[in-house]
Each structure stands twice: as structure tokens, then as C-alpha cells.
Amino acid sequence: MRGRFIAMVGPSGVGKDSVMEAMVARDPRIFLARRVITRPADAGGEIFEGVTPEEFEARQAAGQFALSWSAHGLHYAIPVSVKAALANGQDVLANLSRTALIRAQGHFGPFEVINLTADHDILADRLARRGRETAEQIHDRLDRIAAPLPQGMTIHEIDNSGALAQTVQIALDRLYPVRA
């Protein structure tokens, strides 16, 4: 049986990385894809592999990425190694950009999306506490949240305004419903 590719999307500050890491810790059926990103490895935030733009291009040309895209002036990729996990029946969870969803659905099947949301004020507070952006940049980020998701995909809308454990349980219940 082939595993599912599960794309996690949501605005900056919604807690995607925390939710994904907690899901993987709770359920061995899930493999967390570690993204390759053209930013310094010590930039903080999620666990990722930081590379230079030149290294990214070389690795892409060598066929080392199953999926790649650009956003916010950076290049992102999912390593080709996720295909082995999928072939072995393991579900792969990856942090994706909304702009990469249609291409990802074409590359991976079965394919599902978790659209993580949170209350506007909670997002603003989380972004401010990170201390990486000005108040104006945070305002601009929050204005971009309303972009719709593509049609024709299995999308699980999950609110992460509350406790992390609650969000993780809801996500796992949606992905692995108990069947009578």
C-alpha cells in the first residue's frame, strides 16, 4: 500500500512546525519531510537543510528534489527521498506553500492538505513574539492570509488557536479516522 503525501499549509505564525513535529512524535505512520531552503542553516524556526542558491540549483539539476518552488525570495524543495517512504506505505508530512499545492498533487498521490488556521489576534501575537518582523511586516503578512486554496483537493481545515495537544489530536483523528 502506498502512503499519502500530506501537505501542511497555513500562515506564518500559525504553528505548522510545532504541529507537524508533535504529529510525527505521536504517530509512527508519519514521516516528516525535511525541506531544503536557500537560507542560512542557523536562521532558526523549523528544522531544515540550509543551502546556497548555487547548491540548490546544482542539486535540482542532479534530480535530488521531488518538488521545488520559490516564495518570499527563497527557494524550497522536498528531497526525492520522500518517494521511498511513500512507496513503503508511510505517510509523508511536509510544510508546503499554497502556490506549490497543485504541482505537489500532480507529483504525489494520494494527496491531502491540512490547512492550519488560528485567530487573527493570536497570529499577530505569535509573530510579534518571534521578533523577526516589524509591526508593518506583520500587518502585511496577516493581510495575505485570505488567499483561497485550490479546488478539488482533500483539505482538512484545523484551527490551532488553542492547545497544541488538542490540534494534534484533531489532525490525527482526521487523517486516521476510527472505522467501525
Buried (B, 14 or more C-beta within 10 A) or exposed (E): EEBBBBBBBBBBBBBBBBBBBBBBEBBEBBBBBBBBBBBEEEEEEBEBEBBEEEEBEEBBEEEBBBBBBEEEEEBBBBBBBBBEBBEEEBBBBBBBBBEBBEEBBEBBEEBBBBBBBBEEEBBBBBBBEEEBBEEEEBEEBBEEBEEEEEEEBEBBEBBBBEEEEEBBBBBBEBBEEEEE
